[in-house]
Amino acid sequence: MTEPTSRWNAERTEGRGAEYDTKWERIAAAGGSVHGEADFVCRFRPRRVLDAGCGTGRVAIELAARGVDVVGVDLDAVMLDVARTKAPDLTWVEGSLHEIALGRAFDVVVTAGNVMIFVEPGSESGVVGNLAKHLVPGGLLVSGFQLDHSYGLARYDADCDAAGLALVDRHATWDGAPWTEDAGYAVSVHRGADAECDDAECDDAGDGRA
């Protein structure tokens, strides 16, 4: 079967599956943090999280270890096979982020690991729209990606706006470094326009603090 066209298929240089995991193992062995995304997401105290573009499950598995109900979705069967081997009790779904319909909603949908610049070119708005459909009222779409690509923040924010999501926070890194216009990476938090939350909950989502 021919793989769908995407930057992931065309440009990946770090291998797939277990080989991909060696990058994070090296970082951890050197004393570095490999759970910045999970730390960031947990600021919002979610009960249910969709890890969209979950790869080998690094983020989803860590969230589950912290008591979060997690579903991981990815189009890459090789990466998912590794995720299933590492955490067979979690729910892993093979499918396109543009087309999946899981039949449930989540407090947070997170796309880490540059997912939004690795999807099939031209599908980005459809991906954002479909992910928005998987959010509870007031749920958060959290996405981090590099800004050295034709799909940048202006287009991403426009796609979120079209999906009924409003920007409430942005950082330059997953550890919460302040956003600046010359940053090479962005972690964006968008919330559903019809948020049903009290003032304290909305404040939490807006400033990235739990």
Number of C-alpha atoms within 10 A of each C-alpha: 3 4 9 14 12 16 15 16 14 11 9 11 9 11 12 18 18 14 11 16 18 14 13 15 13 12 12 13 9 9 9 11 12 17 16 14 25 21 17 19 23 19 14 20 16 19 14 21 27 25 26 26 27 28 29 28 27 19 25 30 21 17 24 17 11 12 11 17 17 25 22 25 24 23 19 21 16 14 23 24 19 20 24 17 11 14 17 11 8 17 14 23 18 17 16 18 24 17 11 16 13 12 7 11 18 24 21 30 27 27 22 21 18 17 22 26 21 21 22 18 14 10 14 21 20 15 22 22 20 17 26 25 18 22 22 20 18 20 26 29 28 22 23 24 24 19 16 10 10 9 17 16 16 9 13 17 18 14 18 23 18 13 20 16 25 19 18 16 16 23 19 21 20 21 15 15 13 11 17 12 8 8 14 13 21 24 23 24 25 25 28 22 15 13 14 13 13 8 8 9 14 16 14 14 22 17 14 18 13 13
